[in-house]
Amino acid sequence: MYKIVILGNSCSGKTTLATQLSEKLHIPIHHLDLWFREPKMRKITQIRQRKRYFKKRLEKVLNTASWVVEGWGYLNTYDVRFSKADIIIFLDVFPQ
């Protein structure tokens, strides 16, 4: 099974690559940026509560057999994401 973290600069292709890997490897994909758009996340107004909810949800995902987790920010989750991952992919956009 694969546990893949994808991060990188804005517009570097994180979502595209994550989607393609998820489809080819038949593993679930989790877009961290989309979690903040969900109704439950919008209702939580206090930052600490929001971070705790986010981290709990992420830990639940990371404890499953395989996944692709995609998202740039969320620095306070790097340690958890990186320690559970088999593969870490960083995408960068170079100016031409």
KAZI-V361310 format. One record per backbone hydrogen bond with DSSP energy under -1.0 kcal/mol. CO is the residue of the C=O (numbers start at 1). NH is the residue of the N-H. Records with the same first field share a line. If there is no record, write none. Layout:
CO = NH ; NH
//
This chain:
2 = 67
3 = 86 ; 87
4 = 69
5 = 89
6 = 71
7 = 91
9 = 12
13 = 17
14 = 18
15 = 19
16 = 20
17 = 21
18 = 22
19 = 23
20 = 24
21 = 25
22 = 26 ; 27
28 = 68
30 = 70
34 = 37
35 = 38
38 = 42
39 = 43
46 = 50
47 = 51
48 = 52
49 = 53
50 = 54
51 = 55
52 = 56
53 = 57
54 = 58
55 = 59
56 = 60
57 = 61
58 = 62
59 = 63
61 = 64
67 = 4
68 = 30
69 = 6
70 = 32
74 = 77
75 = 78
77 = 81
78 = 82
79 = 83
80 = 84
81 = 85
87 = 5
89 = 7
91 = 9
//
